[in-house]
Amino acid sequence: MAFQRRSPSCGGACAAPAALATALMLSAAPPNASGTTAVLGISASVAANCVISASALSFGQYESVLANATAPLNASGAVSIACTKGATPRISMDLGQNANAGKRYMARVAATGPGGTGALNYELYQPPSPTPGQACAFPGTTFWGSSAGDSFTPGAPLSRVERTYSVCGTIPPGQLVAMGSYADTVVATVNF
């Protein structure tokens, strides 16, 4: 028995797959187009900036009759800054709320006992070096004030990491003041 091969009866539709394959190959061909280019400039600027914070300086008890009759009372606080890399910070301290004749004074808090008003002289000094974390050395030698000549100049920052510097305080000996609590507020400013 012989088998006969029959041609499919497509009725003209058999040519469609071949035509579709040709169309797909033509559409996959890369476009034949020309192009032009443009340069897009990119820029930004970084401004110098610093932030500052401070921790309180507390002298504790000043004893004008015994311990501090001849010896000063020393204490330290701290000021911290974080600056943009490349900034040139300078830290100044004003003379406080009770300054008199260019000197700093703590004022007696009236509600702390009899004796009327009073003022307790004190002074603030810069740390012995611009190295962050350097402890105070007493007696302090460099006055810390608000003018450019009395400002503290730490080194230029190498990163944005906060750096802390000691604020060295001294109450001179022999001040005869009324008992009570004394306080002052000093504003620290970082210029850059």
Buried (B, 14 or more C-beta within 10 A) or exposed (E): EEEEEEEEEEEEEEEEEEEEEEEEEEEEEEEEEEEEEEEEEEEEEEEEEBEBEBEEBEBEEBEBEEEBEEEBBBBBBBBBBBBBEEBBBBBBBBBBBBEEEEBBBBBBEEEBEEEEEBBBBBBBBBBBEEEBEEEBBBEBEEBBBBEEEBBBEBEEBEEEEBBBBBBBBBBBBEBEBBEBEBBBEBEBBBBB
